[in-house]
Amino acid sequence: MAMRKNMFWQGRRALGDEPNKMLGESLWRLWARRTQARLDRDQLWDMVEPYSRPKPLMPLVLLNIAAFYTGVIAAAVTEQLHKERIWAEHPGQAIPIMKPTLYIGPYKVRREDFGEEAPGQ
């Protein structure tokens, strides 16, 4: 089989070009060519990478804003459901402050700070 004369095909052969060669050797050469091409490509990208644009921060900022407002809305809905449950169980009584969901430490509310005759006013 005659090989093409241009530069792209120079040195490249199909697996069946030389019937006397063993298949393992042909596969080994094919693997070596592919590996060398991959290394050349990686080396090129390693040289170009410092000059590429930095990744934009806007998606991260938008994600943080969306997460913050999702938490605010979830807290408001949770507190409203807490109030409705207390109103249904104890009509006409004052609603106690809802305990934090994820905080497991001591949680004590000093009620005298919230009165109208609190000291220091």
C-alpha positions in Angstrom: 0.0 0.0 0.0 1.5 3.3 -1.0 1.7 6.0 1.6 0.7 9.6 1.0 3.4 12.2 0.6 2.0 15.1 2.7 3.4 15.9 6.1 0.3 14.7 8.0 0.6 11.1 6.9 4.4 10.9 7.0 5.3 8.1 9.4 1.7 7.0 10.1 0.5 3.7 9.0 -2.6 1.6 9.4 -2.4 -1.6 11.4 -2.6 -3.8 8.3 0.1 -2.1 6.2 2.9 -4.5 7.1 1.6 -8.0 7.4 5.0 -9.4 8.7 4.8 -7.2 11.8 3.2 -8.6 14.9 -0.1 -7.1 16.0 1.2 -6.3 19.5 4.0 -4.2 18.1 1.6 -2.3 15.9 -0.7 -1.6 18.9 2.3 -0.6 21.0 3.3 2.0 18.3 -0.3 3.2 18.0 -0.5 3.7 21.8 2.9 5.4 21.9 1.8 7.9 19.1 -1.4 8.7 21.0 0.4 9.1 24.3 3.0 11.4 22.7 0.2 13.5 21.0 -1.6 13.8 24.4 1.7 14.9 26.1 2.3 17.5 23.4 -1.2 18.8 23.8 -0.9 19.0 27.6 2.4 20.8 27.3 0.9 23.4 24.9 -2.0 24.0 27.3 0.4 24.3 30.2 2.2 27.1 28.3 -1.1 28.9 27.4 -2.9 28.6 30.8 -1.1 31.5 32.7 -2.4 33.9 30.0 -6.0 32.7 30.1 -8.8 34.8 31.6 -9.5 34.3 35.3 -12.7 32.6 36.2 -15.5 35.0 36.8 -16.8 35.5 40.4 -20.3 36.4 39.4 -21.8 32.8 39.5 -20.4 32.4 43.0 -21.8 35.7 44.1 -25.2 34.9 42.7 -25.2 31.5 44.3 -24.4 33.0 47.7 -27.1 35.6 47.3 -29.6 33.0 46.3 -28.6 30.8 49.3 -28.9 33.7 51.7 -32.4 34.6 50.6 -33.5 31.0 50.5 -32.5 30.7 54.1 -34.3 33.9 55.1 -37.5 32.7 53.4 -37.2 29.2 55.0 -36.8 30.8 58.4 -39.8 33.0 58.0 -42.0 30.1 56.8 -40.8 27.9 59.7 -41.5 30.6 62.3 -45.0 31.2 60.8 -45.8 27.5 61.0 -44.6 27.5 64.6 -46.9 30.4 65.4 -49.9 28.7 63.7 -49.3 25.5 65.6 -49.1 27.3 69.0 -52.2 29.4 68.1 -54.1 26.2 67.3 -53.0 24.4 70.5 -53.2 27.4 72.9 -55.7 30.0 71.6 -55.4 33.5 73.2 -52.0 32.9 74.8 -48.7 34.7 74.0 -46.5 32.9 71.5 -43.2 31.8 73.1 -40.0 32.4 71.2 -39.1 29.6 68.8 -35.9 27.7 69.8 -33.2 27.6 67.2 -33.4 24.4 65.1 -29.7 23.7 64.6 -28.3 25.1 67.8 -27.9 22.4 70.5 -26.2 24.4 73.3 -27.9 26.1 76.2 -30.6 28.5 75.1 -32.0 30.7 77.8 -34.1 33.8 77.1 -34.1 36.5 79.8 -37.7 37.7 79.7 -37.1 40.8 81.9 -35.1 42.5 79.1 -38.2 42.6 76.9 -40.5 44.2 79.4 -41.5 47.9 79.4 -40.1 48.5 82.8 -36.7 47.0 82.1 -33.9 48.3 84.2 -31.6 50.9 82.7 -34.2 52.7 80.6 
